[in-house]
Amino acid sequence: MKNSRWLKQMAATAGLVALIGAPALMAQDAPQSQDQGAAMQGQRREEELAKLNLTDEQKAKVSKIHADMKSQVEAVKSDTTLTADQKQAKMKQIHQASHQQVLQVLTPDQRQQMKADEKERKSAKQQTAPQQ
């Protein structure tokens, strides 16, 4: 009984070590994969915005919001005074603020379409996630 409990604790510890170590291993390939991820994300964002039929004025405003967001994220990434967790939290905050700014640029119909697209994407992501 005692041995079984010890084995469970060791298995749990090994699992945690694997979860903690995985990002570090992935970080070795980060520059290339981050560039690819950013490119894919940018392409996906462009496709999503194309569905909204933005006016030229809206496109200009959204482009400025995204450019500002990118410069803020780069500043956070290069800030050596922040821990990895602080950087992640700050970038999440920047993304959320930028999203809110984009929503303010959209018409009510466009906002509704954007939310529907987000819901659809979230649903598709959950369906493709590995089942445990």
N, C-alpha and C positions, 0 to 999 in steps of 0.2 A: 504494500500500500504506500509506504513511504517512498520506495523506489519509483513507483508510478508517478507520484506527485513531483518528484525531482525531475523525471523525464519530461513531464508536461512543462515544467518551468524552463528547462533547458530548450525545449522546442520553441516555446514562446520567446525566449531570449534570442535564439537563433533567427527567428522570424523578424524580430525587431532590428537586429543587426543587419539583416538582409535589406529591410526597408530603408534603414538609415544609410546604408552603404550604396544602394542603387543610384541615388542622385549623384554621389561622388564619382562613381564609375561612368555615369552618363556625361558628367561634366567634362571628362577628358575629350569627348567628341563634340562638346558644346558649340564651339565657334561655327562649324559647318552646319550642324543640325539647327542651331538657333537661327542662322541666316535662312535656311530652308524653311523653318517654321514661320519666321517673320514674313517671308515671301508668300507662303501659302495663306497665311492669315490676311495679308494685304489683298491678295487676289480674291479670297472669299468675301472680304469686306466690300470690295468693289462690285462683286456680283450681287451681293445683298442690296447695296445701295442702288444698283441699276434697276432692281425690281420696284423700287419706290418711285421711279420717274421724277427725280429731283429736277427743280428748275436750275438754271445756270447760277443764280444767286445762292441757292441752297448748296449746290456743289462747291462753290467757292468757300462758303462758311464751314462746311463739313471738312473740306481739305485743310483749312486753317486750324480747325480744332484738332485734326489728326496730326498735323505738323507740330503743333504746340505740345500735344501729348507725347509725341516721339522725342522731342527735345527734353521734356521733363523726365521721361523714362531713362534716357541716356545720362542725364545728370545724376539720377538716383543710382544707376549702375556704376558710375565712376566715383561715387561718394565712398571713400574708404573709411569714413567714420561710422557707417551703418553696418550692422550685422546682416547676415543673409535673411533672417526673419524680418528685420526692419525694412530691408529693401523690398522684400516680397509684399509686405503690408503696404508700403508706400506706393508701389506700382499698382497694386489692386485699387488703392484709393484714387490714383490718377486715372486709371481706366474707368472707374465708376463715375468720376466727375466728368470725364470726357463724354461718356455715354449720355449722361444727363444733358450736357450741352447740345449734343446732336439731337436728342429728343425735342429740345426747345426750338430747334430750327425747323422741325417737321410739322406738317399739318396734322390735324387729328386723324385723318384717314391714313396718312403715311405712318403715324405712330402705331395705329392699330395693325397695319400690315407688318410693320417691323416686329411687333410683339408676337404676332402669329408666326412669323418666320423663326423667331427665337424659340418659341414653344416647339415648333416642328423640329428644329435642329436639336434641341434638348432631348426630345422624345427619340429621335433617331440615334443620338449618342448613347442613350440608355439601352437601346435595343442591341447595339453593337458592343456594349461593354461586356467583358467576360463574366459569366455567371459563377458565383461561388457556392 
